[in-house]
Structures are given as C-alpha cells and as structure tokens.
Amino acid sequence: MKLALNEKAQLEGLARNDKEIIESIYAAHYNMVQSLVVNNSGSYDDARDIFQETMIVLYEKARSGSFELNCQLKTYIYSVSRRLWLKKLNQSQRYVPDIGNVFETVPVDDQLEQHDQQNNDFGMMEKAMAGLGEPCKTLLEAFYLQKRTMT
C-alpha cells in the first residue's frame, strides 16, 4: 500500500517532535480511540492513557527510521490502541477471555480489510454530510455522534 503524502509528512513531523503535527494526529484520531476504550469497559481517563501510550509507540517507531507503514495511519493507531487496551483489560482482570474461543482468532489481514472498508464507508459518509444543508447536518451530527434526541 502506498503511503499517502499527508501521512508520510505526519510521521516525519512526529519524528521531529513537531507540535502542530502531533496536535493534528491527536485531533484526527483521539475520538476513535476514545470510542474503542469507552465502548469496551473503559473510562475516559483510560482512553487518554491508551492514546498517549499509542502515541509513544508511534513516536518511537517514527524515530527509528526503519519504520514502514503498510496501512493507513488511522488503522495503525487503532490496532496499537486495541492491543494496548486488551492487554490492560487482561492485566486488570476486567476482561476474561472465553476459554472455549481461545483458538478461534481472526487473522490480522481480515481486520485490516474490515478497517479499510470502514475507512471507505466513513469517507463516503463524510462526502454525503458535506453535501447536506446546515440544519440537516447539525441534526444528524447531534443525533448520531453526540447521542442527543431529535426533540
């Protein structure tokens, strides 16, 4: 997979410790990680911790010089965050895996394909939302993203 120019610039900026790049990565991906953690038995503080640990992993990889991203940055951040969160849940005994399903694992390729499909779907939704008029767009965002009622 060819890395998007924007993502390559983000990784280079992260390696240089560029504050604006770091803030843009936070702005673009924090909500995704927060949803992952909060929807899987976590708190908002847990989400902040997991995202910070993910950023440290990404920073160290970007600084290594030998890091080659083979997926979208969003997919990589999600995967690292998911693994860190599952590890933390396992350590804190909040997550007890079903022993009967231990050998039933989902191949990483399937997860990446699923995330790529979700990225494509989100892209289509973004384009559709951009085409909506202001009252409709605000109502839909409030209902679906902020979980508010239509009244």
C-alpha positions as a Markdown table, in Angstrom:
| # | Residue | x | y | z |
|---|---|---|---|---|
| 1 | Met | 0.0 | 0.0 | 0.0 |
| 2 | Lys | 1.4 | 3.4 | -1.0 |
| 3 | Leu | 1.6 | 5.7 | 2.0 |
| 4 | Ala | -0.4 | 9.0 | 1.5 |
| 5 | Leu | 1.8 | 12.1 | 1.3 |
| 6 | Asn | 0.0 | 13.6 | 4.2 |
| 7 | Glu | 0.6 | 10.5 | 6.4 |
| 8 | Lys | 4.2 | 10.4 | 5.4 |
| 9 | Ala | 4.6 | 14.1 | 6.4 |
| 10 | Gln | 2.8 | 13.4 | 9.7 |
| 11 | Leu | 5.3 | 10.6 | 10.5 |
| 12 | Glu | 8.2 | 12.8 | 9.6 |
| 13 | Gly | 6.8 | 15.6 | 11.7 |
| 14 | Leu | 6.2 | 13.3 | 14.6 |
| 15 | Ala | 9.8 | 12.1 | 14.4 |
| 16 | Arg | 10.9 | 15.7 | 14.5 |
| 17 | Asn | 8.6 | 16.3 | 17.5 |
| 18 | Asp | 6.7 | 18.9 | 15.6 |
| 19 | Lys | 4.0 | 20.3 | 17.9 |
| 20 | Glu | 1.5 | 21.1 | 15.1 |
| 21 | Ile | 1.8 | 17.6 | 13.6 |
| 22 | Ile | 1.3 | 16.0 | 17.0 |
| 23 | Glu | -1.8 | 18.1 | 17.7 |
| 24 | Ser | -3.2 | 17.2 | 14.2 |
| 25 | Ile | -2.7 | 13.5 | 14.9 |
| 26 | Tyr | -4.5 | 13.9 | 18.3 |
| 27 | Ala | -7.3 | 15.8 | 16.7 |
| 28 | Ala | -7.8 | 13.3 | 13.9 |
| 29 | His | -7.6 | 10.1 | 15.8 |
| 30 | Tyr | -8.3 | 10.6 | 19.5 |
| 31 | Asn | -12.1 | 10.2 | 19.3 |
| 32 | Met | -11.7 | 6.9 | 17.5 |
| 33 | Val | -9.5 | 5.5 | 20.4 |
| 34 | Gln | -11.8 | 7.0 | 23.0 |
| 35 | Ser | -14.8 | 5.2 | 21.5 |
| 36 | Leu | -12.8 | 2.0 | 21.4 |
| 37 | Val | -11.9 | 2.2 | 25.1 |
| 38 | Val | -15.2 | 3.6 | 26.4 |
| 39 | Asn | -17.3 | 1.1 | 24.5 |
| 40 | Asn | -15.2 | -1.8 | 25.9 |
| 41 | Ser | -15.4 | -1.3 | 29.7 |
| 42 | Gly | -13.1 | 1.7 | 29.9 |
| 43 | Ser | -13.3 | 5.2 | 31.2 |
| 44 | Tyr | -12.4 | 8.5 | 29.6 |
| 45 | Asp | -9.2 | 8.5 | 31.7 |
| 46 | Asp | -8.3 | 5.0 | 30.4 |
| 47 | Ala | -8.9 | 6.3 | 26.8 |
| 48 | Arg | -6.4 | 9.2 | 27.4 |
| 49 | Asp | -3.8 | 6.8 | 28.8 |
| 50 | Ile | -4.2 | 4.4 | 26.0 |
| 51 | Phe | -4.0 | 7.1 | 23.3 |
| 52 | Gln | -0.9 | 8.5 | 25.0 |
| 53 | Glu | 0.8 | 5.1 | 25.1 |
| 54 | Thr | -0.2 | 4.6 | 21.4 |
| 55 | Met | 1.4 | 8.0 | 20.5 |
| 56 | Ile | 4.6 | 6.9 | 22.3 |
| 57 | Val | 4.7 | 3.7 | 20.3 |
| 58 | Leu | 4.1 | 5.6 | 17.1 |
| 59 | Tyr | 6.8 | 8.2 | 18.0 |
| 60 | Glu | 9.4 | 5.6 | 18.8 |
| 61 | Lys | 8.6 | 3.8 | 15.5 |
| 62 | Ala | 8.8 | 7.0 | 13.5 |
| 63 | Arg | 12.1 | 7.9 | 15.2 |
| 64 | Ser | 13.6 | 4.5 | 14.4 |
| 65 | Gly | 14.0 | 5.4 | 10.7 |
| 66 | Ser | 13.3 | 1.9 | 9.7 |
| 67 | Phe | 9.5 | 2.0 | 10.3 |
| 68 | Glu | 7.4 | 1.4 | 7.2 |
| 69 | Leu | 3.7 | 1.9 | 7.5 |
| 70 | Asn | 1.8 | -0.7 | 5.4 |
| 71 | Cys | -1.7 | 0.6 | 6.1 |
| 72 | Gln | -3.4 | 3.9 | 6.8 |
| 73 | Leu | -2.2 | 5.7 | 9.9 |
| 74 | Lys | -5.7 | 5.5 | 11.3 |
| 75 | Thr | -5.7 | 1.7 | 11.0 |
| 76 | Tyr | -2.2 | 1.5 | 12.7 |
| 77 | Ile | -3.3 | 3.7 | 15.6 |
| 78 | Tyr | -6.5 | 1.7 | 16.0 |
| 79 | Ser | -4.6 | -1.6 | 16.0 |
| 80 | Val | -2.0 | -0.5 | 18.5 |
| 81 | Ser | -4.6 | 1.1 | 20.8 |
| 82 | Arg | -6.8 | -2.1 | 20.6 |
| 83 | Arg | -3.8 | -4.3 | 21.6 |
| 84 | Leu | -2.8 | -2.0 | 24.4 |
| 85 | Trp | -6.4 | -1.8 | 25.7 |
| 86 | Leu | -6.9 | -5.6 | 25.6 |
| 87 | Lys | -3.6 | -6.0 | 27.4 |
| 88 | Lys | -4.6 | -3.6 | 30.1 |
| 89 | Leu | -8.0 | -5.2 | 30.5 |
| 90 | Asn | -6.4 | -8.6 | 30.8 |
| 91 | Gln | -4.0 | -7.3 | 33.4 |
| 92 | Ser | -6.7 | -5.7 | 35.5 |
| 93 | Gln | -9.0 | -8.8 | 35.2 |
| 94 | Arg | -11.8 | -6.7 | 33.7 |
| 95 | Tyr | -11.6 | -8.9 | 30.6 |
| 96 | Val | -11.7 | -12.6 | 31.0 |
| 97 | Pro | -11.5 | -14.3 | 27.6 |
| 98 | Asp | -13.8 | -17.2 | 26.9 |
| 99 | Ile | -11.6 | -20.2 | 27.1 |
| 100 | Gly | -13.7 | -22.0 | 24.5 |
| 101 | Asn | -12.8 | -19.4 | 21.9 |
| 102 | Val | -9.1 | -19.1 | 22.6 |
| 103 | Phe | -8.1 | -20.9 | 19.4 |
| 104 | Glu | -10.6 | -19.0 | 17.3 |
| 105 | Thr | -8.6 | -16.0 | 16.2 |
| 106 | Val | -9.3 | -13.5 | 13.5 |
| 107 | Pro | -6.4 | -13.1 | 11.1 |
| 108 | Val | -4.9 | -9.6 | 11.1 |
| 109 | Asp | -5.5 | -9.4 | 7.3 |
| 110 | Asp | -9.2 | -9.8 | 7.9 |
| 111 | Gln | -9.2 | -7.0 | 10.5 |
| 112 | Leu | -7.2 | -4.7 | 8.1 |
| 113 | Glu | -9.6 | -5.3 | 5.3 |
| 114 | Gln | -12.5 | -4.6 | 7.7 |
| 115 | His | -10.9 | -1.4 | 8.8 |
| 116 | Asp | -10.1 | -0.4 | 5.2 |
| 117 | Gln | -13.8 | -1.0 | 4.3 |
| 118 | Gln | -14.8 | 1.1 | 7.3 |
| 119 | Asn | -12.5 | 3.9 | 6.2 |
| 120 | Asn | -14.1 | 3.8 | 2.8 |
| 121 | Asp | -17.5 | 3.9 | 4.3 |
| 122 | Phe | -16.6 | 6.8 | 6.6 |
| 123 | Gly | -15.2 | 8.7 | 3.6 |
| 124 | Met | -18.5 | 8.2 | 1.7 |
| 125 | Met | -20.4 | 9.4 | 4.7 |
| 126 | Glu | -18.1 | 12.5 | 5.1 |
| 127 | Lys | -18.8 | 13.4 | 1.5 |
| 128 | Ala | -22.5 | 12.9 | 1.9 |
| 129 | Met | -22.5 | 15.0 | 5.1 |
| 130 | Ala | -20.6 | 17.8 | 3.4 |
| 131 | Gly | -23.3 | 18.0 | 0.8 |
| 132 | Leu | -26.1 | 18.5 | 3.3 |
| 133 | Gly | -27.5 | 21.8 | 4.3 |
| 134 | Glu | -26.8 | 23.3 | 7.7 |
| 135 | Pro | -30.0 | 22.3 | 9.7 |
| 136 | Cys | -29.9 | 18.7 | 8.4 |
| 137 | Lys | -26.2 | 18.3 | 9.0 |
| 138 | Thr | -26.4 | 19.7 | 12.6 |
| 139 | Leu | -29.4 | 17.5 | 13.5 |
| 140 | Leu | -27.7 | 14.3 | 12.2 |
| 141 | Glu | -24.4 | 15.0 | 13.9 |
| 142 | Ala | -26.2 | 15.8 | 17.2 |
| 143 | Phe | -28.3 | 12.6 | 17.0 |
| 144 | Tyr | -25.7 | 10.1 | 15.8 |
| 145 | Leu | -22.4 | 11.5 | 17.2 |
| 146 | Gln | -23.5 | 13.3 | 20.3 |
| 147 | Lys | -26.3 | 10.8 | 21.1 |
| 148 | Arg | -28.9 | 13.6 | 21.6 |
| 149 | Thr | -32.6 | 13.3 | 20.9 |
| 150 | Met | -34.4 | 14.8 | 17.9 |
| 151 | Thr | -36.7 | 16.8 | 20.1 |
